[in-house]
């Protein structure tokens, strides 16, 4: 079977890497891909939102399965378009992907179906939003309603930060329309955790949990990014907490979407805050997370192509999904200036060959005059596996230290807090 992966970042590199391991997959294409993906798949220079060209390519090459990586084409209806053409594609339809496309819609679903989340209000008028923020006080969370490339959330610890976030979203329009509506939420206290799930209507198969690091600097300082690193498992999080999240959040969300006439088929990303009162939803995404994918898929023992096909064909309930023991850590190397403006075209040195224990997933790279150069904010996701979190972390940072490009930045504490907590829990 030929497979087409749509996208060109680190998440898509991980998907290509895992799908290529399937004995059922004869050839992997990626549109548009990147220089790292090109080492293990055939890259096709097609835009992720050019549905007609992508569908025509799928027909011409007899693609047996298309897998959508990024959120934009999902929200723009690529699954609807492909299915109308009789093409097999994995991902939620446009009306179901709205769980990610509109934070106000997602919060309304949670409220209607009693899914645990923080208290909130949504606004389209700046003056009303400002008055509400001043009434509530800080800390408080301000979110752009629409897609903002993982940067549309401000956790404001002062009123100055809150007012600046509101002004930038609603007045200055820094997110090109995504902040014309904002969702203002209570600040939840606790520990974050990500739970990805394969979903087919009311059938839910959760993956192993992971924990992302959003702020750009060590100790969770600085502005939020798309993610500076992640690890799996989350050893200090009890299995009962994960099961509680599945029972009170993930399953009810899938059932709610069916009840709403918007059945969800694809990857449901549930961003959670584990509070004193149990797990609560921070956000939903309608696709694999980045960089969570880079640590979750290396731990998958089952055939990913089999799972995707089962979901597309409405028989996910027949799947038995197995996971590997051990741990995985991903450290993101980013460009100077990210998540703000950043340079491109800086040569990358020291890239190692992939091994069974270490894989370097390319997120923002390109080839220039025979050299691999930077071509994005997040450039590389260095993922290492180990029998435990200590070993995986050690291997990841050993590899990172051998890779270099001008202005390279990475956090040096990915997984450190988890290791401290796990050690404390042993005492």
SULZIUR-V686505 format. One record per helix or strand of 3 or more residues. SS is the DSSP state (a for helix, b for strand). FROM is the first residue (numbers start at 0). LEN is the number of residues. If there is no record, write none. Layout:
ss=SS from=FROM len=LEN
ss=SS from=FROM len=LEN
This chain:
ss=b from=1 len=6
ss=a from=9 len=10
ss=b from=26 len=6
ss=a from=36 len=3
ss=a from=50 len=10
ss=b from=62 len=6
ss=a from=70 len=5
ss=a from=77 len=7
ss=a from=93 len=8
ss=a from=102 len=10
ss=b from=119 len=4
ss=a from=125 len=11
ss=b from=139 len=5
ss=b from=152 len=4
ss=a from=158 len=13
ss=b from=181 len=5
ss=b from=190 len=10
ss=b from=202 len=4
ss=b from=209 len=3
ss=b from=214 len=3
ss=a from=217 len=3
ss=b from=220 len=4
ss=b from=228 len=4
ss=a from=238 len=21
ss=b from=264 len=11
ss=b from=277 len=8
ss=a from=292 len=7
ss=a from=303 len=9
ss=a from=315 len=3
ss=b from=326 len=8
ss=b from=357 len=5
ss=b from=364 len=4
ss=b from=370 len=4
ss=b from=377 len=9
ss=a from=388 len=12
ss=a from=415 len=11
